Amino acid sequence: MATELVDFIYATMYKRINNPDSPYWLPTVLKDVRTPDGHALNPLTVDEWDIGQLDGTEGKTIGDTIGSAWWIFVGAAFDDAKDRGVPDIPDNLDAFTSQRDADRPYPSLSLTTLTVDGLPNASVGELQHLTPIDSGYRGTVRVTTAAYGTHGWKKQITIQGAYSLVQHVVVVDDPGDGET
């Protein structure tokens, strides 16, 4: 009986929080939410957010792209040095290549003076997988951000701030050089 009651309450509120004409419409309720100490959460402001290492396929792709771009920069600087007659440099860079540092293969990302606007513009999906647990109930609700393009909301979340993306790249012997 208890899960049925939670389902009933959710179904009752679900229609109201996704209805722009309802006083319980989720963007209306969320736009003025404040922290216990009175700070606004819309827009969300954060002094520093260290996201950390971006690993996996995406991190590898970003790291490889940075490594390739960095090597192009090194090649241009090398050509410029040769043109200016800088002594004691090799004839070319063919024996070398760049790669992500094996000890720190993935980029890391940190953000400062961050402002995120538009987070209240959300809708919720159906309550799924509701199950009783010792401390109450557990279920899954999909939240869609940037849900509405009406009532003054844009179908986007905007993020402003400064960022630092760090990728460690090293120069190694080119395995495809063919020299022994």
CORKA-V558483 format. One record per pair of residues at least 12 apart in sequence whose ideal C-beta (glycine too) atoms are under 8 Angstrom apart, sorted by sequence separation. I is the first residue (numbers start at 1). J is the second residue. D is the distance in Angstrom with one decimal. If there is no record, write none. Layout:
# CORKA-V558483
i=I j=J d=D
i=I j=J d=D
This chain:
# CORKA-V558483
i=17 j=29 d=7.2
i=30 j=42 d=6.9
i=127 j=139 d=5.1
i=128 j=140 d=4.7
i=145 j=157 d=5.9
i=127 j=140 d=7.5
i=128 j=141 d=7.4
i=127 j=141 d=5.6
i=78 j=93 d=5.7
i=126 j=141 d=7.5
i=125 j=141 d=6.0
i=126 j=142 d=7.8
i=124 j=141 d=5.3
i=125 j=142 d=3.7
i=75 j=93 d=6.2
i=124 j=142 d=7.1
i=125 j=143 d=7.5
i=74 j=93 d=7.3
i=124 j=143 d=5.6
i=125 j=144 d=7.1
i=123 j=143 d=7.5
i=124 j=144 d=7.5
i=122 j=143 d=5.5
i=123 j=144 d=4.9
i=122 j=144 d=6.3
i=122 j=145 d=5.3
i=74 j=98 d=7.1
i=121 j=145 d=6.8
i=123 j=147 d=3.9
i=121 j=146 d=5.7
i=122 j=147 d=5.5
i=123 j=148 d=7.2
i=71 j=97 d=6.7
i=119 j=145 d=6.8
i=121 j=147 d=5.8
i=71 j=98 d=3.9
i=118 j=145 d=7.7
i=121 j=148 d=5.7
i=70 j=98 d=6.0
i=118 j=146 d=6.3
i=68 j=98 d=7.3
i=67 j=98 d=4.9
i=67 j=99 d=5.9
i=121 j=153 d=4.2
i=67 j=100 d=5.4
i=121 j=154 d=7.5
i=121 j=155 d=7.8
i=118 j=153 d=7.1
i=64 j=100 d=6.7
i=118 j=154 d=6.4
i=121 j=157 d=7.6
i=63 j=100 d=4.5
i=118 j=156 d=6.4
i=119 j=157 d=6.4
i=118 j=157 d=4.2
i=60 j=100 d=7.8
i=117 j=157 d=7.1
i=118 j=158 d=5.9
i=66 j=107 d=6.6
i=116 j=157 d=6.5
i=117 j=158 d=4.8
i=63 j=105 d=6.3
i=116 j=158 d=7.4
i=117 j=159 d=8.0
i=63 j=106 d=5.7
i=116 j=159 d=5.3
i=117 j=160 d=7.9
i=63 j=107 d=5.3
i=115 j=159 d=7.3
i=60 j=105 d=7.5
i=62 j=107 d=5.2
i=114 j=159 d=6.8
i=115 j=160 d=4.8
i=60 j=106 d=7.2
i=114 j=160 d=7.3
i=115 j=161 d=6.2
i=59 j=106 d=4.0
i=114 j=161 d=3.7
i=59 j=107 d=6.0
i=113 j=161 d=5.0
i=112 j=161 d=6.2
i=113 j=162 d=5.7
i=111 j=161 d=5.2
i=112 j=162 d=4.9
i=55 j=106 d=4.6
i=111 j=162 d=7.0
i=112 j=163 d=7.6
i=54 j=106 d=5.8
i=111 j=163 d=4.9
i=112 j=164 d=7.7
i=53 j=106 d=4.9
i=54 j=107 d=5.2
i=110 j=163 d=6.9
i=111 j=164 d=7.9
i=53 j=107 d=7.4
i=54 j=108 d=6.9
i=109 j=163 d=6.5
i=110 j=164 d=5.0
i=53 j=108 d=5.1
i=54 j=109 d=5.8
i=109 j=164 d=7.3
i=52 j=108 d=5.8
i=109 j=165 d=5.3
i=51 j=108 d=7.5
i=52 j=109 d=7.3
i=108 j=165 d=7.5
i=109 j=166 d=7.9
i=51 j=109 d=4.4
i=52 j=110 d=8.0
i=107 j=165 d=5.6
i=108 j=166 d=5.1
i=51 j=110 d=6.4
i=107 j=166 d=6.3
i=50 j=110 d=4.5
i=51 j=111 d=6.9
i=107 j=167 d=4.2
i=49 j=110 d=6.8
i=50 j=111 d=8.0
i=106 j=167 d=7.8
i=48 j=110 d=7.0
i=49 j=111 d=4.5
i=48 j=111 d=7.4
i=49 j=112 d=7.7
i=105 j=168 d=8.0
i=48 j=112 d=5.2
i=104 j=168 d=4.2
i=46 j=111 d=7.3
i=47 j=112 d=6.7
i=49 j=114 d=5.7
i=103 j=168 d=7.5
i=47 j=113 d=6.8
i=48 j=114 d=8.0
i=47 j=114 d=7.8
i=100 j=167 d=6.8
i=101 j=168 d=3.7
i=46 j=114 d=4.4
i=100 j=168 d=7.0
i=101 j=169 d=6.4
i=102 j=170 d=7.9
i=45 j=114 d=6.8
i=100 j=169 d=6.2
i=101 j=170 d=5.0
i=44 j=114 d=7.9
i=45 j=115 d=5.2
i=46 j=116 d=7.6
i=99 j=169 d=7.0
i=100 j=170 d=7.9
i=44 j=115 d=7.2
i=45 j=116 d=7.9
i=98 j=169 d=5.2
i=99 j=170 d=6.3
i=43 j=115 d=5.1
i=44 j=116 d=4.3
i=98 j=170 d=6.9
i=43 j=116 d=6.1
i=44 j=117 d=7.7
i=98 j=171 d=5.7
i=99 j=172 d=5.7
i=43 j=117 d=4.0
i=97 j=171 d=7.4
i=98 j=172 d=7.4
i=42 j=117 d=7.2
i=43 j=118 d=7.9
i=44 j=119 d=5.9
i=96 j=171 d=5.2
i=97 j=172 d=6.2
i=43 j=119 d=7.8
i=96 j=172 d=6.9
i=97 j=173 d=7.8
i=42 j=119 d=6.4
i=96 j=173 d=6.5
i=97 j=174 d=4.3
i=41 j=119 d=7.4
i=42 j=120 d=5.2
i=95 j=173 d=6.3
i=96 j=174 d=5.6
i=97 j=175 d=7.9
i=95 j=174 d=5.7
i=97 j=176 d=7.8
i=94 j=174 d=6.9
i=95 j=177 d=5.0
i=94 j=177 d=6.1
i=95 j=179 d=6.3
i=33 j=120 d=7.5
i=30 j=119 d=7.3
i=31 j=120 d=4.5
i=30 j=120 d=3.5
i=29 j=120 d=7.9
i=30 j=122 d=6.8
i=27 j=120 d=4.8
i=26 j=120 d=7.3
i=27 j=121 d=5.2
i=27 j=122 d=6.7
i=26 j=122 d=5.5
i=26 j=123 d=6.3
i=74 j=171 d=7.5
i=26 j=124 d=6.6
i=71 j=169 d=7.8
i=66 j=165 d=7.8
i=70 j=169 d=5.0
i=67 j=167 d=7.0
i=66 j=167 d=4.2
i=67 j=169 d=4.6
i=62 j=165 d=7.7
i=66 j=169 d=6.7
i=63 j=167 d=5.2
i=18 j=123 d=5.1
i=62 j=167 d=7.2
i=17 j=123 d=7.7
i=18 j=124 d=6.7
i=17 j=124 d=6.2
i=14 j=124 d=6.8
i=14 j=126 d=7.1
i=14 j=127 d=7.4
i=46 j=161 d=8.0
i=11 j=127 d=7.9
i=10 j=127 d=4.4
i=7 j=127 d=6.7
i=27 j=147 d=7.9
i=6 j=127 d=7.7
i=27 j=148 d=6.6
i=7 j=130 d=6.5
i=6 j=130 d=6.1
i=27 j=151 d=7.1
i=27 j=153 d=6.0
i=3 j=130 d=5.3
i=3 j=131 d=7.5
i=20 j=148 d=6.8
i=3 j=132 d=6.5
i=2 j=132 d=6.4
i=20 j=150 d=6.4
i=6 j=137 d=5.5
i=20 j=151 d=5.6
i=6 j=139 d=7.7
i=3 j=137 d=6.9
i=2 j=137 d=7.7
